[in-house]
Amino acid sequence: MAAFATAKKAQRLLLGLIGSPVGHSASPAMHEAAARAAGLEAHYHLIEVAGAGRTDLAVMLEGVCRLGFAGVNITYPYKEAVVPLLNALSPAAEAIGAVNTVVVDDGQLIGHNTDASGFATAYRALKRQDGERPVAIIGAGGVGRAIAFALSSCGVTRLRLFDLDRERATALARLLERRVDIEIAGSVAAAVEGAAGIVNCTPLGMLPNRDMPVPPTLIDASQWVADAVYYPLWTPLLLAAQKAGATVMTGRELAIHQALDAFRLFTGIEASERAMSETFDRIMAERAGAERAA
């Protein structure tokens, strides 16, 4: 990668995150820690812009190229909006129609989706054997798309989608119809009834929001419940799932594994999982301590 070759020679790596809100992100600390472990100096910038339109995003991406960034991560709400602004997409990102990692390669912007690869790694670690029971995905936006594709790549054969915007769920169902049996649910209750697992792919529960995407009474002990949100690490949904006796996957695993995959794309080298994990855990512990002291 031409961008990385320049950065490595200078021992300085420019990275960033485009989205809104992003102040809670652990990405700067994780990527900078991984860079230090690899003998590099990284500067990871939070680029928070609310309500950005196509022109705004195009200008930001042009700036990423001109300023010498090795790449940027993309988060809510721009994972789908950036797709037509890129020069090329990885096969996975093209299939999903959403991007969370953009690599600058010789002046070209290349889109990837490490939400999908990261969640697949996290899901496999659960070692679930759910048979023919469906998995419910609540929210069919950028992260919902990635997680749906991740599950389909891990042997899950049935998915149920629910989104308040039914057209968005329908669009995702069309993308997946040749990969899995897929159903669009008319309500959250219909989506989770009898499901093997439930995945929250909405911002509900991310501080300062304390809403629940799934009522606690709909969760049972036979299910696994995951949340893409990691701020807080234990969202109201996950606390309710734990109380119900369900298997719980916090947003920690997705956050770490998508970052490991993104760092590899940015630099061409493997990141230290230990450095990223310890950094993430330290940040979460500090935040928990601050919340208790408040």
N, C-alpha and C positions, 0 to 999 in steps of 0.2 A: 504494500500500500504506500503510495507516494507521500500522502499526508503524514503517515506514521514514520516513514523513513526520515523525514525532515525533523519531526518532533523528537525522535530518539537521538538524532545527532546533536540536537540542542539540549537534550535531557529535559525538555519542557513539553508538556502535553496539555493542550487546551481542549476542554470538554464542556458540555453544558446540558441544561434541561429546559425545554420550552413547554409551558403550560400555565394553568391557573386553577387553583392555587398551588404553589410549589414550596412555600416557606417551610413546610413540615418535612420535606424530602430528606432521606438519609443518603441519597445518591452521592452528593459531593464528598462526604466523609468516606464512604465506602470506596469510591473510585480513587480518591487521593491516597487512601491507605494501601490499596492494591498496587498503585503506581510506586509508592515508596518501597514496597516489598520487592518490586521488580527492578529497583534501581533507577526509577524515573521520578521526575518532578511533575505533578499534575496540578492543574488549576481548573476546577469544575465550577462553572458559573450557573446560578439560577436565573433564568430568563422568564420572569413572570409578566405575562401580558394577557389581560382579560379582554374578552370580546374581539379577538383578532379575526379579521376577515382574510380572504384569499390574498389580497395585496399586501397586507401586514405580514402574513406568514412568508410570502415570497421574499419580501425585503429582509426579514430576519434570516432566512436560509441563505440568501445571497451574502449577508454579513458574515455568517458562519464560514462560508468559503473564503471570503476576502480577508478575514482576520486570522486565518491559519488554524482553525479548529480541526482536530482529527475527527470529530463527530459530535453529535448531540443526541440525547434522548428526547423523546416526545411523550408527553402525558396528556391527561384529560385537560381540555376537551378537543384536542387537535389530532388525535391518532389517525382518524380517517381523512380529515381535511388536508393534511400534508401530502397525501398520496399522489394527486395529480401534479404536484409541484416538484417532484423528484425526477432525476434523470433515468433511474432504473430501480427495479425492485427485485429482491430475492424471490425465488419461486414460492416460498411460504408466505411472504408478505403480500405477493400478488394474489395468491389464492384467498387469503384472509381479507384483504382490502383494508388493512390497517397497519400502521407502522409505529413502533416505539423506539427505534434506533436508526439514526441516519449517519452513515459513514461518509466522510469526504475522501474521495479517491481520485487524485490527479484532477481536481476541480469539478468532479462529478459527484452528485448527491445520490447515494445508494441506500434505499430503504430496506430495513429488516424488521422482523418481529421476534424479539426475545421474550416477550410475554408468553408466547406459545411454547417455545422450547423450555423456558424456565418453569412454567406450570406443569408441563409434561414430566419433568424431572421430579418435581415436588409430589405429583400425584402417584408416580410409580413407587415412591418411597412409602406410601401408605400401604402398599401390597394388598389392595382390596380385591375381593372376588365377589363381584356384585351380580354376576349372571346376567339375566335379561332385564333386570330392574333399571329404569331410566335414571339419568342424572338431570336435575333441574338447574337451569341457568337463569338467574334473575338479572336481567339487563343485557341487551344485545348490542351495546355500543362497542367501542374499540377493544376494551379488555374482554368483554363478553365474546366477541368474535374470536379472539386469540385463544381463550380458554376452551371454547367449543371445538376448535380445530385441534387443540392439544389433546382433549379427551378422546376425540375420534381417532387420533394417532396412537392412543394407548389401549385400544381394544374395547372402549366403551361403545356399545352398539345402539343405544337409544338415548336420545336427548329430548328434554322438554324445555321450551323457551318461553319466557314471559318478559315483556317489556311494555311499559305504559304506551309507547309508540308502537302500535301493532305492525305498522309498515316496516319498521326497523327489524322487528323479529322475523317478518316474512322475508325480507331481503337476506338475512342470515340463513334462514331455512333453505332458501334456493341455493345458496352456496354449498350447503352441506348435504343436500338431498341424495347425492350419489355416494356419500361416505357413510352415513348412519341413518337409522330410522329416526325421523324427527317430527315433533309435534309442537304446534304453537298453542300454548295454554291461554285460556281467557282470563285467568286470575292467578294470583300467587298460590292460593289454596289448591287449585287444580294442578299447578305445576309441581308442587312438592308432595302431593298425595301418593304414597306408595313408592316414592323415589328412593334410590339407594344413596344418593348424595345431593347436596344443595350447595350451590356456589353463588355468593353475592358478587355481582359484577357492576354494581351501582356505587355512587359515592355515599349512599346512606350509611350512617354510622361513623363517617370520617369527621373528626372534630373540626369545628364545634358542633356539628350535627350529631344527635344522639338517637335518631330514628332507627326503626327496625324494618328491614326489607321483608322479613318473614315473621309473622306472629309466633311467639314462643309455643303456643299450644299446638302448632302444626309440626313441631320437631319431635322425633322420637329416637330412642336409644339405638336403633338398628342403622341409623343413617350416619354418614360423614358430612360435615359442614365446613366449608371453606369460605374465607373472605379475602377479596383482593385488596381491601383496605388494611393498612398497617399503622395508621395513626388515628386512634390508639391501636396497640397491638391486639388487645382484647376488646373488640367491639361489642355493643349490646347483643348482636346476633350470636357471637361466639360464646359470650357468657351464658346466654340462654341455652345454647346447644350443649355446653358443658354441664349445666344444671340438669338437662334432660338425659344425660348419659351418652350423648352422641360422640363419635370420634371427631376431633376438631383439628383443622389445619388453619393456623393463623396466616396473616399476610407475610410473615417472616420468610417462609420458604420461597414464595414467588419473588419477593423483593431481592433476595440474595441471588437466586439462580438466574433471574433475568439480567441482573447486573454482571454476574460472572460471564454470561454469554455475550453481553454487550461489550465488556472490556476486551474480550478476545477479538471481537470485530473491530474495535477501535485501534487496537495495538498489534494484532497478529500474534500475541503471546497469551499464555494461560494466566489468569489472575489467581492470586492466593485466596482460596476459599476461606482459610483460617483468618486472614487479614480482614476480609469483607465481613465474615460472620461476627468476629469479635467486635468490630467497629459498629455494626448494626446493633448488636446486643448492648453495647455500652451506651449508645444514643437512646435506645428504648428505656434502659434503666435510669438514665439521667432525667428523661422526660417524666417517667413514672414518679421519681423522687420529687421533681418540681411540682407535679400535680398534687402530691400528698401534702407538700409544704404550703401550697396556695390556700 
